[in-house]
Each structure stands twice: as structure tokens, then as C-alpha cells.
């Protein structure tokens, strides 16, 4: 990839040197990189071949898969897969815009939400514009910022495990992006709407708030897309990988003002997978998938929390499909011990070395988790 004269001037203005251009061009054109995008992060949870009866609750996947309407739409379109079918992408974007109360040009579809996350990092951070993120938090944006030479500013979560927005707002006066994942990954905890509005009103001038709502539908928290409709300096990310069960099918979107989306448009190109687009569209049109799955997940999560409390195991109660379990010892030891019981749990964050992220799976999977946890944690 080559940059236009205008793009080069803009990058120089943001603090990139001419030596950075080749590295950036490589980043944008290579299919694989030593770079932590969503599939690469999932590979941190790659456990290779496992027994058919093993429990895999380590990657925040939804074992329910696509809803029936989405599965049928995907099945119906497969024989048309020889065509790009751009109209399916347009239909998806239009429907999402209508449901979120924004104009159609405020929605940019993607294959998942990691692609736009990385584009925002590339468009709004630089050697002079930092990336501010909660700690522990989802690592992809920070890895992208490091790759392009931007400073990463880690801000510990508040005592209630929400984003410490007041600390984030003053963490760096030259911040380019303030990243809020709500509910947070890995803790599954919420940051209040008032805090989100506060950081948006008090962030450094010229920065953008990147509001990642990958796990929003598991909670009853309000969406942030009305802030987009008010033309605030915010980009909202959505994915169909979580509640909608389409992690392997890839569908998502960035929602923001057209001028903000224009800055990320040229960092990639190509048609989107039509299976993901029709599956996402069918999911949006379903009136039952969100409330039904939210209840299924909440019931299972509540049962697991009751088990943990009954056995006096410490944990951080999340509102999404994951939570952090206090292992009372180096969590990597717990992860390895659980694997011997054929229960594969989530990775460990350096800032919380005695916690393991646990994905909420099916009731049957969590029954096996509880049996193994009793054995391992009481050993």
C-alpha cells in the first residue's frame, strides 16, 4: 500500500516520521502480522486438540451459535457465495442505523469489531498521540498502538471495577484515543452512563472516545449510539461475535460521525463475507434473540455466582458472559490444574496475576466447571 501526498502530510502532522510509512504500509497490506488482532488474541486461548467431553470456557465464545433466523439466512445465501452481494452489506448497515437512531452514513460495516478498533488506533494515535486504556482491559487496541509507535497509558480500574474515567481523562493531555470497553473485557463490569458522558465532556481536546460495546447486549445498560446521533467525538463498536453467536462468521460495525469514519475508511478495503452480513441482518430483525439469550446467560451466570459464594470463592461479578475468579495463587497454576480436569478457562492479565477470566458457557459446561473448581481451589 502507498499513501497519498495528503495522507503523508496528515501522518507527519500527527507525529509520524517518514521512516514510519513503510511500517504502516506493511501493517495495512499484510494478511498476518506479529500483531494482536481478534483472531490472534483468540489464539492465546488456542488449546489445540481436546477431548470431545472437555469444557472450553476460555475465549468468551457463545456456544449457542447463530440464532435460527440467522442460521437459515446463512444457509440460503451459501449457494450465492460466488458473488460479492454488496447489497446485503448495505441492507445490514441501513437496518442497524435505523435501530440505533442514526443516519445511514453514520454506520460502517466490518467483519467483526477488531478491524475498526485497529483502524481507529491507526487514525487517531501516533508517536505524539497516546492510547489510554483501562487495566485490566481488552489488549488489542494497546497492541496496535505499540505497533505504530504510540504510547499506551494504562489506568487501573476504579475500586468498583468500572473505568476510572476521571483518571483516564487526565492520564495524558496529548491522548489521541480514550478506549472504554463497556461492559469491560475481562472483568465483565459496567461503567455508568454518567461516567461515559463525563469522560466525553472532559477528555483532551482533539481526542476521540472509542466506546466498545461488544458485550453490551448481555446487560441492560443503555447504548452509547445516541451520543453519536448528537455528533459527539465518539465512535461506537459493535460485534455479532458475542450474544449473537457469530464469532466464526464475522460481522460488526463502527458507528460514528461521517467525518470520524472517513479517517478510518482508507486503512483497508474489500468486500465483507456475505454469510456474516445476512446472518447479522437476520439477527437484528429477530425480536426474541436478545431478550431470550440475555436471560439464558443471566440465569446460568447467577447459578455460578451462587455456587462461588456458597463455597466462599472470591470473584468479580460481571454483567456480561465473563467474570474474573480470584484463584488466591498465581492464576496460571489454576489454569493448568483446571486443564488437567479437562476444563479450559481463560487467560491471565499481568496486572491481576491471581485472577483468571471465566467465560459463562452452557449450564452443562458450568456444572463441569464447578466440579473441577471445587477440586482445584480446595487442593
Helices and strands as residue ranges (DSSP letters): H 5-13, H 20-29, H 38-43, E 55-57, H 68-77, G 78-80, H 86-100, G 104-106, E 107-110, H 114-124, E 130-135, H 140-147, E 152-156, H 165-169, E 175-181, H 193-202, E 208-212, G 216-218, H 225-229, E 234-239, E 252-256, H 258-265, H 274-285, H 289-310, E 315-316, E 322-326, H 331-340, E 343-345, E 355-359, H 363-377
